[in-house]
Amino acid sequence: METQFDMEVKSAGEASREIASQGGRQSAYQPVALKYAEIGDDEAIVLRELGQNDVQNLRNLLYRKFGKRNVIVRSAKQEEGEYLAVVREREGNEYLRSGE
């Protein structure tokens, strides 16, 4: 039995925007994923004034969408308990735990 699908290839950003426009559930962190899909290999996204949960949720979304081997989210605690995060392409196995 043969199954046919209506299929096309789009950029990750275009695909995410299409699903969002159809009323699909979208993460509050989706704009960061869309921006990451657009930036160059030598560019990074810097996010300020994040909570600890924001950093973890951002990591979860980006690792799920782009793969742990492709993107890295580094964070540092700032004053007032807020966090600074940098999202960029992972270089090699940089900071990747064995088995991931």
Phi and psi in degrees as GROMACS dihedral restraints (atoms count N, CA, C in turn):
[ dihedral_restraints ]
;  ai    aj    ak    al  type     phi  dphi    fc
    3     4     5     6     1  -102.8    20    10
    4     5     6     7     1   135.1    20    10
    6     7     8     9     1  -112.1    20    10
    7     8     9    10     1   135.4    20    10
    9    10    11    12     1  -113.9    20    10
   10    11    12    13     1   141.7    20    10
   12    13    14    15     1  -124.1    20    10
   13    14    15    16     1   144.6    20    10
   15    16    17    18     1   -85.4    20    10
   16    17    18    19     1   107.6    20    10
   18    19    20    21     1  -132.5    20    10
   19    20    21    22     1   144.6    20    10
   21    22    23    24     1  -148.5    20    10
   22    23    24    25     1   158.2    20    10
   24    25    26    27     1  -103.5    20    10
   25    26    27    28     1   130.9    20    10
   27    28    29    30     1  -134.1    20    10
   28    29    30    31     1   165.7    20    10
   30    31    32    33     1   -67.5    20    10
   31    32    33    34     1   157.9    20    10
   33    34    35    36     1   -59.2    20    10
   34    35    36    37     1   -38.5    20    10
   36    37    38    39     1   -64.4    20    10
   37    38    39    40     1   -45.7    20    10
   39    40    41    42     1   -62.4    20    10
   40    41    42    43     1   -44.0    20    10
   42    43    44    45     1   -62.8    20    10
   43    44    45    46     1   -42.2    20    10
   45    46    47    48     1   -65.4    20    10
   46    47    48    49     1   -40.8    20    10
   48    49    50    51     1   -65.4    20    10
   49    50    51    52     1   -38.0    20    10
   51    52    53    54     1   -64.8    20    10
   52    53    54    55     1   -44.9    20    10
   54    55    56    57     1   -66.1    20    10
   55    56    57    58     1   -36.8    20    10
   57    58    59    60     1   -66.8    20    10
   58    59    60    61     1   -37.8    20    10
   60    61    62    63     1   -70.2    20    10
   61    62    63    64     1   -18.6    20    10
   63    64    65    66     1   -90.1    20    10
   64    65    66    67     1     7.2    20    10
   66    67    68    69     1    87.5    20    10
   67    68    69    70     1     9.9    20    10
   69    70    71    72     1   -68.0    20    10
   70    71    72    73     1   152.6    20    10
   72    73    74    75     1   -65.3    20    10
   73    74    75    76     1   134.0    20    10
   75    76    77    78     1  -129.7    20    10
   76    77    78    79     1   134.9    20    10
   78    79    80    81     1   -67.6    20    10
   79    80    81    82     1   149.0    20    10
   81    82    83    84     1   -63.7    20    10
   82    83    84    85     1   -19.6    20    10
   84    85    86    87     1   -94.4    20    10
   85    86    87    88     1     1.6    20    10
   87    88    89    90     1   -56.2    20    10
   88    89    90    91     1   -38.2    20    10
   90    91    92    93     1   -57.8    20    10
   91    92    93    94     1   -32.7    20    10
   93    94    95    96     1   -69.1    20    10
   94    95    96    97     1   -41.7    20    10
   96    97    98    99     1   -63.2    20    10
   97    98    99   100     1   -41.6    20    10
   99   100   101   102     1   -62.9    20    10
  100   101   102   103     1   -43.0    20    10
  102   103   104   105     1   -65.9    20    10
  103   104   105   106     1   -41.1    20    10
  105   106   107   108     1   -60.4    20    10
  106   107   108   109     1   -37.9    20    10
  108   109   110   111     1   -64.7    20    10
  109   110   111   112     1   -21.6    20    10
  111   112   113   114     1   -95.7    20    10
  112   113   114   115     1   -22.0    20    10
  114   115   116   117     1   -78.1    20    10
  115   116   117   118     1   160.2    20    10
  117   118   119   120     1   -78.5    20    10
  118   119   120   121     1   167.1    20    10
  120   121   122   123     1   -60.6    20    10
  121   122   123   124     1   -28.7    20    10
  123   124   125   126     1   -99.6    20    10
  124   125   126   127     1    14.2    20    10
  126   127   128   129     1  -110.7    20    10
  127   128   129   130     1   160.9    20    10
  129   130   131   132     1  -140.7    20    10
  130   131   132   133     1   156.7    20    10
  132   133   134   135     1  -105.7    20    10
  133   134   135   136     1   130.7    20    10
  135   136   137   138     1  -111.5    20    10
  136   137   138   139     1   126.3    20    10
  138   139   140   141     1  -119.5    20    10
  139   140   141   142     1   135.6    20    10
  141   142   143   144     1  -118.2    20    10
  142   143   144   145     1   163.1    20    10
  144   145   146   147     1    58.2    20    10
  145   146   147   148     1    43.9    20    10
  147   148   149   150     1   -96.4    20    10
  148   149   150   151     1   152.2    20    10
  150   151   152   153     1   -87.1    20    10
  151   152   153   154     1   166.2    20    10
  153   154   155   156     1   -59.7    20    10
  154   155   156   157     1   -40.9    20    10
  156   157   158   159     1   -64.3    20    10
  157   158   159   160     1   -35.7    20    10
  159   160   161   162     1   -60.0    20    10
  160   161   162   163     1   -44.6    20    10
  162   163   164   165     1   -61.6    20    10
  163   164   165   166     1   -46.0    20    10
  165   166   167   168     1   -66.9    20    10
  166   167   168   169     1   -42.0    20    10
  168   169   170   171     1   -63.8    20    10
  169   170   171   172     1   -38.5    20    10
  171   172   173   174     1   -63.3    20    10
  172   173   174   175     1   -46.1    20    10
  174   175   176   177     1   -58.4    20    10
  175   176   177   178     1   -48.0    20    10
  177   178   179   180     1   -57.4    20    10
  178   179   180   181     1   -47.2    20    10
  180   181   182   183     1   -64.0    20    10
  181   182   183   184     1   -49.8    20    10
  183   184   185   186     1   -67.2    20    10
  184   185   186   187     1   -39.4    20    10
  186   187   188   189     1   -66.7    20    10
  187   188   189   190     1   -36.4    20    10
  189   190   191   192     1   -68.8    20    10
  190   191   192   193     1   -42.4    20    10
  192   193   194   195     1   -76.3    20    10
  193   194   195   196     1   -39.2    20    10
  195   196   197   198     1  -114.4    20    10
  196   197   198   199     1   -10.7    20    10
  198   199   200   201     1    89.1    20    10
  199   200   201   202     1   137.7    20    10
  201   202   203   204     1   -61.2    20    10
  202   203   204   205     1   -27.1    20    10
  204   205   206   207     1   -78.7    20    10
  205   206   207   208     1   -10.4    20    10
  207   208   209   210     1  -108.2    20    10
  208   209   210   211     1   -30.9    20    10
  210   211   212   213     1  -127.0    20    10
  211   212   213   214     1   149.8    20    10
  213   214   215   216     1  -130.8    20    10
  214   215   216   217     1   139.6    20    10
  216   217   218   219     1  -119.6    20    10
  217   218   219   220     1   109.3    20    10
  219   220   221   222     1  -102.5    20    10
  220   221   222   223     1   142.7    20    10
  222   223   224   225     1  -138.5    20    10
  223   224   225   226     1   157.5    20    10
  225   226   227   228     1  -144.1    20    10
  226   227   228   229     1   137.7    20    10
  228   229   230   231     1   -75.7    20    10
  229   230   231   232     1   133.8    20    10
  231   232   233   234     1  -109.6    20    10
  232   233   234   235     1  -172.9    20    10
  234   235   236   237     1   -62.4    20    10
  235   236   237   238     1   158.3    20    10
  237   238   239   240     1    66.2    20    10
  238   239   240   241     1    13.7    20    10
  240   241   242   243     1    77.5    20    10
  241   242   243   244     1     7.4    20    10
  243   244   245   246     1   -88.1    20    10
  244   245   246   247     1   162.9    20    10
  246   247   248   249     1  -120.4    20    10
  247   248   249   250     1   150.1    20    10
  249   250   251   252     1  -108.5    20    10
  250   251   252   253     1   135.0    20    10
  252   253   254   255     1  -130.0    20    10
  253   254   255   256     1   145.3    20    10
  255   256   257   258     1  -123.4    20    10
  256   257   258   259     1   128.4    20    10
  258   259   260   261     1  -112.8    20    10
  259   260   261   262     1   125.9    20    10
  261   262   263   264     1  -157.3    20    10
  262   263   264   265     1   173.4    20    10
  264   265   266   267     1   -69.5    20    10
  265   266   267   268     1   137.4    20    10
  267   268   269   270     1   -76.4    20    10
  268   269   270   271     1   138.0    20    10
  270   271   272   273     1  -101.4    20    10
  271   272   273   274     1   110.8    20    10
  273   274   275   276     1    63.7    20    10
  274   275   276   277     1  -133.6    20    10
  276   277   278   279     1  -103.7    20    10
  277   278   279   280     1    29.1    20    10
  279   280   281   282     1   -50.8    20    10
  280   281   282   283     1   119.3    20    10
  282   283   284   285     1    60.1    20    10
  283   284   285   286     1    18.3    20    10
  285   286   287   288     1   -90.5    20    10
  286   287   288   289     1   123.5    20    10
  288   289   290   291     1   -67.9    20    10
  289   290   291   292     1   148.0    20    10
  291   292   293   294     1   -62.0    20    10
  292   293   294   295     1   141.7    20    10
  294   295   296   297     1    91.0    20    10
  295   296   297   298     1    -5.9    20    10
